[in-house]
Amino acid sequence: MIRKVVIPTAGLGTRLLSVTKDGPKEMLLIFGQNSNGQLCIKPVLQLIFEQLFDIGFRGFYFIVGRGKIFNSLLEKGAKVTT
C-alpha cells in the first residue's frame, strides 16, 4: 500500500495574486471541518496534510521553490531533506 505523498507547493501564486500578495498561497485560510465535525478556519496546506494523514499517509514530500521555508512545520519537528 502506498503511504507516501508528494505535495507540490512551488510557484509564486500569481494566478491568485489578489489574495496571495500578503502571504504564500499554501497558507491561504479556508473553511474546513475539524475532527469533531465543527467548522473551522485553517491554512489550505494544513487541511490537505491532515486529510491525507487521516487516511493513512505517513511520508510527506513537499516540492518548494527557492526561498520558501515552512517554519511552522519545522518547529513541530518535521524532517527536512534536500
N, C-alpha and C positions, 0 to 999 in steps of 0.2 A: 504494500500500500504506500502511496506517495504521501510523505509527511513534510515536504519542503515546498516553499512557495517563493517566487520572485515577484517583488512589487516594484514596478518602475515609477520613480518619482522625479527623474531628471527633467530639466527644462525650466524655463522662466515663467511659465504660466501666462504668456502673452495673450492667449485667447480668452483668458479670464481676467484681463488687466483691470477692469473696473472694480473687481473685488479682491485682486491679489496684489495691488500696488503697495499695500501696507504690510504684507507678510507672505510667506510661501504658500502655494496652493495646497500643500499637504496639511497645513494647519487651519485650513478654512473650516469654520464652525458650521455644522449641520445638525439637524434634529435626528435623534435616534432613540432606541429603547435600551434601557439598562437591563440587567439580569432579572429584575423584578417586573419588567414589562412597562415601567414608567417612562414617560417621555423625558429626554434629557438632551443637552447640547454638548457635543464633543467634536474634536478635530476629525476630519474625514479619515486621516491615516489611522487614528486610534480605533475608529469604528471598523475599518477594514481588518486591522490586526486582530481585534477582539473576536470578530465573527469567524475569521479563519482559525484562530486558536480554539474557539469553542467546538469546531467540527473536527479537530484533531491535528491540525498542522502544528509542527514544533520547530521547524527550521525556516527562518525568515531571512531573505536576502533582498536588500534594498538597492536599486540602481539609482545613484545620485549623481548630480552634476557637480562641477567644481564649486567649492565654497559652501556647499550645503552640508551642514552637520546637524544631526538630530540630538541636541543637548539633552532633552528630556528623556530620550531613550537611553542615552549613555549614563545619565545619572541613576537610572533604575537598574543598571548592571548589564545592559546589553553588550554582547561581544561584537567587536568591530574587526573585520579583516579586510585587507586591501589586496 
